[in-house]
């Protein structure tokens, strides 16, 4: 993972390692997701240009209990709903929450 401050070690398509810039993000978990993670908030260093979908995958690897809800988890980036393909900007606040129904 992190090879030093501000860098992320990844493998390119040819299997060679290369470094990539990183960014710090704040992640908030609501409802059952905070129980799966064991915290309401975490801060992570992630590769620059990370999408919401990529962050979900990273979180499921780190917190396996989230896997059961992965497909239905909704996200907001800087307090606006976000689709999976949205690129997360540096220093963003990301919120993950299960679908909400009213009645």
Buried (B, 14 or more C-beta within 10 A) or exposed (E): EEEEEBBBEEEEEEEEEEEBEBBEBEBBBBEBBBEBBEEEEBEBBBBBEBBBBBBBBBBBEEBEEBEEBEEEBBBBBEEEEBEEEBEBEEEBBBBBBBEEEEE
